[in-house]
Amino acid sequence: MCNAQRVSEPVTPTGPGGAPDLVELARIVARQRAEMDRLRDQTATSAVVERAKGAVMALTGCSADAAGERLLQRAKAGRHTLLEECWITLGNLAPTPPGPGRAAGSAAPDTPDIEQPALAEVSAPDDVAAALGRLGQALVRVTTPQDLAHCLLEHLAPDMGADAILIYARRPDGGLELIGHAGVDDDLAAQWCRVPPLTGIAALDALRAREPRWLEDLAADARRYLLIGDPPERWRSRAWLPVVTGGSADVCIGVLRGRAGAFTSRDRAHLRGLTGLCAGRLRAFDPPAERRPDADTDAVQALFEALPVAAMLLTPLRGATGETEDFRVEAATTQVGDLLGRPGEKAAGRRLLEFRSALAAQPLWRGCLHVLATGEQYEGEPFAHEEVVAGVPELFTYTVRVAPLGDTLVVSWIRHGSSDRQEQRLADLQRLGNLGWASWNLTGRDASWSTQVFTLLGRDPARGPVGLTEMPELALPEDTPVLTRAVGELVAEGRAFDVPFRVRTSGGIRHLRLAAEAVTDIHGRPVEVHGFVQDMTARRRAELALVESERAILTQHDVLQAERTLASRLQHALLPLANRPVHLAGLRVEVAYLPAQSGVHVGGDWFSAIELPEGDALLVVGDVAGHGVDAVATMAQLRFTAKGMVITGSSLTGALARLNTLLLHSRDTYATATMVLARYNPRDRRLVWAQAGHPPPLLLRNGEARYLDRPRGMLIGATSTPVFEEAECRLEPGDRLILFTDGLVEHPPASIDRGMERLADAVATARAEGPASLGPLLARMLPDERRDDVCVVDVRVPVAPASPVAPVSPVDQGR
């Protein structure tokens, strides 16, 4: 590296014992940065040569001198300068997509003079040699120890289950400094970034002995070494590998695995070969920029150490694209390390992200970049920081500020006192409560408002506050009289008030509230007024929305009640209710219909019990989905259509199929329904029945209740290709058959299956045989409040032949 004469100027104090002028210091820092840029340019050639030598070393395994000699020979052969040959060598290392007959990771055909790593020194199987060859090609593109750690983890994770990589370098005091890591979070890396020269450190032990340390028994290793990890059981096996160059070892690589177990002989050969490759790569890294102590730098640092606040001076470090990649801390006070989470450490002379890598994701980093881009000062949100004062931990509130100073940045932390905290809390209270305070001096005629009052009133703070008697002029004309009267009574009699009013702002009408009280003198005369203004817009809008909602609910309730009344009248007109049992085809039939007691809708349950022209009896129960007038209309349509089709000779399944078609073509209702159709022949007491998605009838015979086996049938109105079947049952004298809708057995939260079991038990234990026998059954089955309509048809086969009865009316005998 060429030597350059360093030019510096002494810092002249502004006066006896005074501090240097900050502008002059900024100029000095700018000259220092320009000088370092010139030195960096002068060392560019050396850096390129070292990188090219490192590439040859990584790919061939030769020494640094041999790599340099090989580059010189190739430069002479190609009639290039050494620098040109270095650039050609580095350029030929770009990855080439694998072609036919060549595996990914193999050497490119245009670089035949760069051999694969010479692994003769490592007794390793072929697969290890191939893996190290791929690693060698990857290493030549690594430029920092941090990149090296990530490269090694990507290489070793699939091969031997590595979970983390740590790279330590020996410090002059004999301790260790973490220069690269992967698979480790930033907090743990910060905790173990510096290791003092203690005994019981495996990495130090490996460096002293220049031999690897294999930690394969966690319990035994924990007794011998201080293990990294929180908890240490996170990595149950570890290897610490010294990187030996020139007979010495100053770098140690740690390979940490979450799984327990020993490193196999193959793993050990692999790791030993890996350290050989890393030795050449580490020597080729750009040397870190060193901070040269001089009088100017010392003066700047002395100035910062004398500052009463935590502060640091940053110089941006830009990459090849011109973007800021990091900042160099030119000077810093002693408190900076504590505020950045590195207590006791000095930040001056180090890179900011090297000092605290987690800063890249924090607002301070974004604030620094914003100041560089715009030149505007940045101030962050207040944050709490714990400090120990007189042995007692206390919380203090800080605000960080970033200000431009020439080409540098000054970062300072301001600690707020108790009064500052009180003001901040008051400002937060006004912001969260959307209110502001105001005071008026009635004798001096002056006023004072908080910032929030100007915001609420939509008034420019530059115009200042208005007097108390002028406040009504800010309100809408409709609200002015009430506010004027309240202000007048307060000024004249000292009567406090709390008055709502409205103002017109750029955002529209705003509803406000002004509450005020007076402070009187010894004679009781008001001399000062204190009050607050609060924004009630959101609350007022909520109140208005609630009123509108209540109106809508009342209107809807009236509509629903009218609909229920209409549906109920229509239902009563369509389904006249018989007041006594009737006899049909030798059967005694009793019916019951109970409307729902909750809600305002009328349901679509119905029944029919008629005697057909042939002397048979037709028994029907059904339930239309939904409520209201539409459900009642659909119910009437199905009820009369079903009776008409059966009377005119349709079979039960044919009637159900035609009813299904009827609903499908009534697209204005989109209704569905369930039902049971049953036809009883008194001559042979044969009952034929069919169902469409409805619960089956319940048969009681000889004290035992059971449900009839359901034939196939599905909900009508649901599909254009339904399947319906008939079932047959012969009734005996004394039998009891109950047809019902689901309102009788469905009572949430209990399941409908449980309801059907209760119905069977109730029917089996019934003792009453009189006309009102259906009443006790319904009382036992139904809760106090019904959510659905209930429809029941109770059919009994008399033991003795039924006596003749009077002819029935054309309306169904039942409901």
Salt bridges, closest charged atoms under 4 A:
GLU9 OE1 - ARG31 NH2 3.22
GLU24 OE1 - ARG27 NH1 3.17
GLU35 OE2 - ARG6 NH1 2.96
ASP37 OD1 - ARG40 NH1 2.67
GLU50 OE2 - LYS53 NZ 3.63
GLU85 OE2 - ARG74 NE 3.61
GLU85 OE1 - HIS80 ND1 3.10
ASP113 OD2 - ARG74 NE 2.98
GLU115 OE1 - ARG70 NH1 2.77
ASP127 OD2 - ARG266 NE 2.83
ASP159 OD1 - ARG266 NH2 3.07
ASP159 OD2 - HIS270 ND1 3.02
ASP173 OD2 - ARG171 NH2 2.56
GLU177 OE2 - ARG350 NH2 3.99
ASP185 OD2 - ARG234 NH1 3.61
ASP205 OD2 - ARG213 NE 3.29
ASP205 OD2 - ARG224 NH2 3.82
GLU211 OE1 - ARG272 NH1 3.88
GLU216 OE2 - ARG268 NH2 2.97
ASP250 OD1 - ARG170 NE 3.46
ASP267 OD2 - ARG257 NH1 3.96
ASP267 OD1 - ARG266 NH1 3.70
ASP286 OD2 - ARG51 NH2 3.04
ASP294 OD2 - ARG6 NH2 3.01
GLU330 OE1 - ARG291 NH1 3.55
GLU330 OE2 - ARG328 NE 3.01
ASP338 OD2 - HIS385 NE2 3.29
GLU345 OE1 - ARG342 NH2 3.10
GLU345 OE1 - ARG350 NH1 3.38
GLU354 OE2 - ARG350 NE 3.90
GLU376 OE1 - HIS370 NE2 3.70
GLU379 OE1 - ARG401 NE 3.49
GLU387 OE1 - ARG415 NH1 3.14
ASP407 OD2 - ARG33 NH2 2.99
ASP428 OD1 - ARG431 NH2 3.36
ASP479 OD2 - ARG502 NE 2.85
GLU489 OE1 - ARG495 NH1 3.51
GLU493 OE1 - ARG495 NH2 2.89
ASP498 OD2 - ARG513 NH2 2.67
ASP521 OD2 - ARG525 NH2 3.48
GLU528 OE2 - HIS530 NE2 3.84
ASP535 OD2 - ARG510 NE 3.96
GLU543 OE2 - ARG539 NE 3.50
GLU543 OE1 - ARG540 NH1 3.27
GLU548 OE2 - ARG551 NH1 3.23
GLU614 OE1 - ARG679 NH2 3.46
ASP616 OD2 - ARG679 NE 3.07
ASP616 OD1 - ARG683 NH2 3.38
ASP684 OD2 - ARG686 NE 3.54
GLU725 OE2 - ARG712 NE 3.10
GLU728 OE1 - ARG686 NH1 3.43
GLU732 OE1 - ARG685 NH2 3.76
ASP735 OD2 - ARG701 NH2 2.61
GLU757 OE1 - ARG754 NH1 3.35
GLU769 OE1 - ARG796 NH1 2.88
ASP794 OD2 - ARG736 NH2 2.82
ASP794 OD2 - ARG796 NH2 3.61
ASP812 OD2 - ARG639 NH2 2.51
ASP812 OD2 - LYS643 NZ 3.14
